[in-house]
Amino acid sequence: MEIEKYKNPIIHADYSDPDVIRVGNDYFLVASSFNCVPGLPILHSKDLVHWRLVNYAVKKLPSPEYDTPQIGKGIWAPAIRYHNGRFYIYFSMPDDGIFCCYTDDPFGKWSDIVLVKRAKGWIDPCPFWDDDGKAYLVNAFAKSRVGFNSKLCISRLSEDGLSVLDEGRIIFDGSVTQPTIEGPKLYKRNGYYYIFAPAGGVKNGWQTVLRSKDIYGPYEEKIVMHQGNTSINGPHQGAWVETEKGEHWFVHFQQKGPYGRIVHLQPMTWFEDDWCIIGVDQNQDGIGEPVLEYRKPSTEEESCHFYIECSDHFDKEELSLAWQWHANPKDEWYIIDNKKSVLKLFAVCKSSLQQEKSIFYMPNLLLQKIPAEEFEVVTKMKVNFNTKGTFSGLIVSGYKYSAIGIEKREDGNYLIQILGEVSGNKVYEKITVSEKINQNEIYLKLRMRKCANSEFLYSFDGTEFFKFGIEFVPKEDIWTGSKVGLFCVNRDVEGKVLEKDFAEFDYFIFEIN
């Protein structure tokens, strides 16, 4: 019988800082969402290879600050755990503290978020309930907020997990041997407390395991996976999970430029001395290297029919789960007419709180993660504009971004391409090409090839497409990959939504190569 194999990455999309648990025959994955709303995506699998997006735990970020895009802030590095019949997700908002939300049903409604500890710069929290019922929390630190990193801390948690009981204790300092150690996940096996944590930085780091017979240490350390001779840089931050058949696996991410932090699955091997390696020791240096192809995990059920939906025909009462807003959304931004299969976006004007006029800092960008290395996406748009400066269309976001769409000017509608770049505190944005058109209905297409080389096309009949503007390569922003999506804005008017200016989208369809 032929051995069934899988290929990495298992998810070629920006699910950053993944954590995974198994409950029964079900696997659940959570990931960072930063400033994107809804936040804390929850994915479900039956075999660790095929995943589907099933929910979000956070519907809105808990501060008016997030009514405008707060790039690089928001929800960082969650951990999901199951304890006494309840699911918990812990996460940090690095300027505010450690938070938690919980539920009895991960597919249903999650609790409002609870502030577990107010603390600036405490990040990457992970809870742990010991055999005696005592609860603990391990976390790392953000140098950008507290002036140091490379240290891990353990605090006592209340039994219900909803509050930190002490000031915590530094249990490991990796400044010399494990610089930038972060993202800790705490487990227990054969009498040892294990902390799985990446070190060395996102782009070129490695995966470390610490162990001790005492939760407060001292901890031994061992590098268990690095890039080695492979093409998988980083291999960074993830989760150890044991299948229902007793196999051990590790899910982690790889930083891949504008594509974001894509997700890989690695085999894990435990040895008689109670150390492990992740991946396969291909070069015999005693450290695991990530695999590109391997036999599939042995699980009770298959989930080959699971996939992460990205196309949307706007024929349901709510947006597809693939969509996230660039900031906390408002109801007046959009309407879904599912009977007509139309998404109507109203023109949102520049906020007085915005420092930049750039389209990248508009809050009502409706975006999706880039779903593959190569793809095309097409949308059909019809505009109804009455106000000079209203602009709607298709965008690829990031610190280098571009958009194509129709802009209203005094003498009519123009098809334009915008190219922009964020550099430090400045945004440089220009119109690369502008052509007057007589139509108010148009098909817009993005074509992305390897290395994220991208170009826009347009059509008036949906059949014959023409290239438009200049080719470009988007660039990731702080911590997140570039995204693709829709918008309707007016940056010449301040502080309101223009109800008489809107764009209607019939669909948003991906073709993945």
C-alpha positions in Angstrom: 0.0 0.0 0.0 1.4 3.4 -1.0 2.1 5.7 1.8 0.0 8.9 1.6 2.1 12.0 1.9 1.6 15.7 2.4 3.6 18.7 1.3 4.7 21.9 3.2 3.5 24.5 3.6 0.2 23.0 4.7 -1.3 26.5 4.7 0.2 29.0 2.2 -1.4 32.0 4.0 -0.4 34.4 6.7 -1.5 32.5 9.9 1.2 34.0 12.1 2.3 32.5 15.4 0.1 29.4 15.2 -0.9 27.4 18.3 -2.7 24.0 18.0 -4.5 21.7 20.4 -6.3 18.4 19.9 -9.6 17.7 21.7 -10.9 14.2 20.9 -10.5 13.8 17.2 -10.6 17.5 16.5 -7.7 19.8 16.0 -7.9 23.6 16.5 -5.5 26.2 15.4 -5.4 29.9 16.4 -3.1 32.7 15.1 -2.2 36.3 15.6 -4.5 38.9 13.9 -2.8 42.2 15.0 -5.0 45.2 13.9 -7.3 43.1 11.6 -10.9 42.7 12.6 -12.5 40.3 13.4 -9.6 38.9 15.3 -8.2 35.6 16.6 -9.0 33.3 13.7 -9.9 29.7 14.6 -9.2 26.9 12.2 -10.4 23.3 12.4 -8.9 20.1 11.1 -9.3 16.3 11.5 -5.9 15.3 10.2 -3.5 18.3 10.8 -3.0 18.7 7.1 -6.3 20.1 5.7 -7.8 23.0 7.6 -10.8 25.2 7.3 -11.5 28.6 8.9 -14.5 28.2 11.2 -14.7 31.2 13.5 -13.1 34.3 15.1 -12.9 34.7 18.9 -12.8 38.5 18.9 -15.4 40.5 17.0 -14.0 43.9 17.9 -10.8 45.3 19.4 -11.5 46.8 22.8 -10.4 50.4 22.4 -11.4 53.4 20.2 -7.7 53.6 19.2 -8.5 50.6 16.9 -11.1 52.5 15.0 -8.2 53.6 12.8 -5.5 51.1 11.6 -2.9 50.5 14.2 -0.3 48.7 12.2 1.8 46.2 14.2 -0.4 46.5 17.3 -3.5 44.6 18.3 -3.6 40.8 19.0 -0.2 39.1 19.3 0.7 35.4 19.5 -2.2 33.5 21.1 -2.2 30.2 22.9 -5.3 27.9 22.9 -5.9 25.4 25.7 -8.7 23.1 26.8 -9.3 22.7 30.5 -12.3 21.2 32.4 -14.6 21.2 29.4 -13.8 24.8 28.4 -11.6 26.3 25.6 -9.4 29.2 26.5 -7.4 31.5 24.2 -4.8 33.8 25.8 -3.1 36.6 23.9 -1.3 39.9 24.4 -2.0 43.4 23.3 1.6 44.6 23.9 0.6 48.2 25.0 -2.1 47.0 27.3 -1.5 43.6 28.8 -2.5 39.9 28.7 -6.1 39.0 27.8 -8.2 35.8 27.7 -11.5 34.7 26.2 -13.2 31.4 26.6 -16.1 29.2 25.4 -17.7 25.8 25.7 -18.1 25.7 21.9 -15.2 26.8 19.7 -17.5 27.0 16.6 -20.0 29.3 18.5 -19.9 32.5 20.5 -16.8 33.3 22.6 -16.8 35.4 25.8 -16.0 39.0 26.0 -12.2 39.4 26.4 -11.0 39.5 30.0 -7.9 41.5 31.1 -5.8 38.9 32.9 -2.9 41.2 33.7 -2.3 44.9 32.9 1.3 45.1 31.8 3.0 46.8 29.0 5.4 44.7 27.0 4.3 41.3 28.3 3.7 39.2 25.2 3.2 35.6 24.0 1.3 34.2 27.0 0.6 30.5 27.4 -1.4 29.0 30.4 -0.7 25.7 32.0 -2.7 23.7 34.5 -0.5 21.3 36.5 -1.5 17.9 37.9 -2.3 19.4 41.3 -4.7 21.9 39.8 -2.4 24.9 40.2 -2.4 27.2 37.2 0.5 29.1 35.7 1.3 31.5 32.9 4.5 31.7 30.9 5.3 34.8 28.8 8.0 36.6 26.9 8.8 40.4 26.7 8.8 42.9 23.8 11.9 45.0 23.8 10.1 47.8 21.9 7.8 48.2 25.0 10.0 47.4 28.0 13.5 47.8 26.8 14.6 44.2 27.0 13.8 40.8 25.6 15.3 37.2 25.5 13.8 36.4 28.9 10.9 34.2 29.9 8.7 34.6 32.9 6.3 32.3 34.9 3.5 33.7 37.0 0.8 32.0 39.1 -2.7 32.1 37.6 -6.0 31.9 39.5 -7.6 28.5 39.3 -10.2 29.8 36.8 -7.3 31.2 34.7 -8.7 34.7 34.6 -6.2 36.7 36.7 -2.5 36.7 37.4 -1.8 36.3 41.2 1.8 37.5 41.5 4.5 39.6 39.8 6.0 36.5 38.2 9.6 35.2 38.2 12.2 35.2 35.4 12.9 31.5 34.8 15.2 31.7 31.8 17.5 34.3 30.3 18.5 33.5 26.8 20.5 36.7 26.1 23.7 34.7 25.5 22.7 31.3 24.1 19.1 31.9 22.9 18.8 35.6 21.9 15.3 36.9 21.2 13.7 33.8 22.8 9.9 34.3 22.7 6.6 32.6 21.9 6.9 30.1 24.8 4.5 27.1 25.0 4.5 25.1 28.3 3.8 21.4 28.5 4.6 18.5 30.9 5.8 15.0 30.0 7.4 12.2 32.0 7.9 14.4 35.0 9.6 17.2 33.0 8.2 20.7 32.4 8.9 21.6 28.8 9.0 25.1 27.3 9.0 25.1 23.5 10.2 28.5 22.3 11.8 30.0 19.1 15.0 32.0 19.3 17.3 33.9 17.0 14.7 36.0 15.2 11.8 35.4 12.8 13.8 35.3 9.5 16.8 33.2 10.5 16.1 31.7 13.9 15.6 28.2 15.3 13.4 26.2 17.6 14.5 25.6 21.2 13.2 23.3 23.9 13.8 24.0 27.6 13.2 21.4 30.3 13.2 21.2 34.1 11.8 19.0 36.9 10.7 22.2 38.6 8.4 24.6 36.9 10.5 27.5 38.1 13.8 25.9 36.9 16.6 25.8 36.4 16.1 24.8 32.8 18.3 22.9 30.5 18.2 24.0 26.8 18.5 22.3 23.5 18.1 23.4 19.9 15.7 20.9 18.3 15.1 22.3 14.8 16.9 24.8 12.5 17.0 25.6 8.8 20.1 23.4 8.2 20.6 22.7 4.5 16.9 23.2 3.7 15.1 26.1 2.0 12.8 26.7 5.0 14.2 29.7 6.8 13.4 30.5 10.4 11.5 27.7 11.3 9.7 29.7 13.9 7.1 29.6 16.8 4.5 26.9 16.9 2.9 24.1 18.8 3.6 20.5 19.8 0.5 18.3 19.3 -0.1 14.6 20.0 -2.5 12.7 17.7 -5.2 10.4 19.1 -2.9 7.5 17.9 0.1 8.7 19.9 2.1 10.4 17.2 3.9 13.6 17.8 3.9 16.6 15.4 4.9 20.2 15.4 3.1 23.1 13.6 5.1 26.3 13.0 5.4 29.2 10.6 8.0 30.4 8.1 8.4 34.1 7.2 8.0 34.5 3.5 8.1 38.2 2.7 4.9 39.6 1.3 3.1 36.3 1.6 3.4 36.6 5.4 4.0 33.8 7.8 3.0 30.6 6.2 2.3 27.4 8.1 4.3 24.1 8.1 3.8 20.7 9.7 6.8 18.7 11.0 7.2 15.2 12.5 8.5 15.0 16.0 10.6 12.3 17.6 11.1 11.7 21.3 14.1 9.7 22.5 14.8 7.7 25.6 16.6 10.5 27.3 13.4 12.6 27.2 14.7 15.0 24.6 13.1 15.4 21.1 13.9 16.7 17.7 11.5 18.4 15.3 11.7 17.5 11.6 14.4 15.1 10.4 18.1 15.2 11.1 19.1 15.3 7.5 22.7 16.4 7.9 23.4 14.4 11.0 24.3 17.4 13.2 22.0 16.2 16.0 19.4 18.9 15.2 16.2 18.4 13.2 15.6 20.2 9.9 12.2 21.0 8.5 10.7 18.7 5.8 9.1 19.7 2.5 7.3 16.3 2.1 6.5 13.6 4.6 3.9 10.9 5.3 0.6 12.1 6.6 -0.2 11.9 10.3 -2.1 8.8 11.4 -5.4 10.2 12.7 -8.8 8.7 13.3 -10.5 10.8 10.7 -9.7 12.4 7.4 -10.4 16.0 6.4 -9.4 16.1 2.8 -12.6 18.0 2.0 -11.5 20.9 4.3 -10.1 24.0 2.7 -9.8 27.7 3.5 -12.5 29.4 1.6 -11.4 32.7 -0.1 -13.8 33.4 -3.0 -17.0 35.1 -2.2 -20.2 35.6 -4.3 -21.8 37.8 -1.6 -24.9 35.5 -1.6 -25.0 35.0 2.1 -26.2 37.3 4.9 -22.7 37.8 6.2 -19.3 38.2 4.6 -17.2 35.1 4.1 -14.9 34.4 7.1 -11.9 35.0 4.9 -12.5 38.8 5.1 -11.1 41.1 7.8 -11.3 44.8 8.1 -8.3 47.0 8.5 -9.7 48.4 11.8 -12.8 48.2 13.9 -15.7 48.3 11.3 -18.9 50.3 11.4 -22.3 49.1 10.2 -22.7 52.1 7.9 -19.7 51.1 5.8 -21.4 48.3 3.8 -24.5 46.4 3.0 -24.8 42.8 1.7 -27.7 42.3 -0.6 -27.6 38.4 -0.6 -30.7 38.2 -2.8 -28.9 40.1 -5.6 -25.5 38.7 -4.6 -24.0 42.1 -4.2 -21.7 43.7 -1.7 -22.3 47.5 -1.5 -19.4 49.5 -0.1 -20.1 53.2 0.8 -17.4 55.8 0.5 -15.7 56.3 3.9 -13.9 59.6 4.3 -10.6 60.4 5.9 -10.8 60.6 9.7 -9.5 63.6 11.6 -7.5 61.1 13.6 -5.6 59.9 10.6 -2.1 61.4 10.2 -1.8 60.3 6.5 -4.0 60.7 3.5 -2.7 57.4 2.2 -5.3 54.8 1.2 -3.2 52.2 3.2 -4.3 54.0 6.4 -8.0 54.1 5.6 -9.9 51.9 8.1 -12.4 50.4 5.7 -10.1 48.3 3.6 -11.8 44.9 3.3 -9.0 42.4 3.0 -8.0 38.8 2.7 -4.8 36.9 3.3 -2.8 36.0 0.1 -3.9 32.4 -0.4 -1.2 31.0 -2.6 2.2 31.7 -4.2 0.5 32.2 -7.6 -3.1 33.1 -8.3 -5.5 35.5 -10.0 -8.4 37.2 -8.4 -11.2 39.0 -10.3 -14.1 41.2 -9.2 -16.9 42.9 -11.0 -17.6 46.5 -9.8 -20.3 49.0 -10.6 -19.9 52.5 -9.2 -22.3 55.3 -8.3 -20.3 58.4 -7.5 -21.5 61.9 -6.8 -18.6 63.4 -5.0 -15.2 64.5 -6.3 -12.4 62.3 -4.9 -14.4 59.1 -4.3 -12.3 56.1 -5.3 -13.1 52.4 -5.3 -11.5 49.2 -6.5 -9.1 46.4 -5.8 -6.0 46.8 -3.6 -2.9 44.9 -2.6 -1.9 46.2 0.9 1.4 46.4 2.7 4.3 48.7 3.2 4.6 48.7 -0.6 1.0 48.6 -1.9 -0.9 49.3 -5.1 -4.6 49.8 -6.0 -6.6 49.9 -9.2 -10.0 51.4 -9.4 -12.4 54.2 -10.6 -11.9 57.7 -9.2 -14.5 60.5 -9.6 -13.2 63.8 -10.9 -14.9 67.0 -11.9 -15.0 65.9 -15.6 -16.1 62.3 -15.0 -14.7 58.9 -14.0 -11.1 57.8 -14.4 -9.5 54.4 -14.2 -6.3 54.9 -12.2 -3.5 52.9 -10.5 -2.0 54.1 -7.2 1.4 52.9 -6.0 2.5 53.7 -2.5 5.2 53.0 0.0 5.4 53.4 3.8 8.9 54.4 4.9 9.3 55.2 8.6 6.7 57.8 9.5 6.2 58.9 5.9 4.0 57.6 3.1 4.8 58.2 -0.5 1.9 57.7 -2.8 1.4 58.5 -6.5 -0.9 57.8 -9.4 1.1 55.9 -12.0 -1.5 56.0 -14.8 -4.9 57.6 -15.3 -7.3 57.1 -18.2 -10.8 58.7 -18.5 -13.5 56.2 -19.0 -17.2 56.5 -19.9 -18.4 53.4 -18.1 -19.4 52.9 -14.5 -19.1 49.1 -14.6 -15.8 47.3 -14.9 -14.0 44.0 -14.2 -10.8 44.3 -12.2 -8.2 41.6 -11.9 -5.0 41.0 -10.0 -2.4 38.5 -11.3 0.3 37.4 -8.8 3.2 35.2 -9.9 6.1 33.7 -8.0 8.1 36.1 -5.8 4.8 38.1 -5.6 5.4 39.8 -8.9 2.0 41.4 -9.6 0.1 43.2 -12.2 -3.4 44.6 -12.6 -5.8 44.1 -15.6 -9.2 45.4 -16.5 -12.1 44.5 -18.8 -15.4 46.0 -19.8 -17.0 42.8 -20.9 -15.5 40.2 -18.5 -13.8 38.3 -21.4 -11.0 40.4 -22.9 -8.7 41.8 -20.2 -6.0 44.4 -20.7 -3.0 45.1 -18.6 -3.1 48.4 -16.7 -0.4 50.4 -15.0 3.0 49.2 -13.9 4.0 45.9 -12.4 4.8 45.8 -8.7 5.9 43.7 -5.8 4.1 44.3 -2.6 5.9 44.4 0.7 4.8 43.1 4.1 4.0 45.5 6.9 4.9 45.1 10.6 4.5 41.4 11.4 1.9 40.8 8.7 2.0 39.8 5.1 0.4 41.8 2.3 -3.3 41.3 1.7 -5.7 41.7 -1.2 -9.2 43.1 -1.1 -11.7 45.9 -1.8 -12.3 49.5 -0.8 -14.4 52.5 -1.3 -13.0 55.8 0.0 -12.9 59.6 -0.3 -9.8 61.1 1.1 -10.7 64.7 0.1 -13.6 64.9 2.5 -13.2 64.4 6.2 -15.1 62.6 8.9 -18.2 60.9 7.5 -19.6 58.2 5.2 -21.0 59.4 1.9 -24.3 57.5 1.5 -24.8 58.6 -2.1 -21.3 57.4 -3.2 -21.0 53.7 -3.3 -19.6 50.7 -5.3 -21.4 47.4 -5.8 -19.3 44.2 -6.1 -20.9 41.1 -7.7 -18.2 38.7 -6.6 -14.6 38.2 -5.6 -13.2 35.0 -7.2 -9.8 33.4 -6.9 -8.2 31.1 -9.4 -5.2 29.4 -7.7 -2.5 28.0 -9.9 
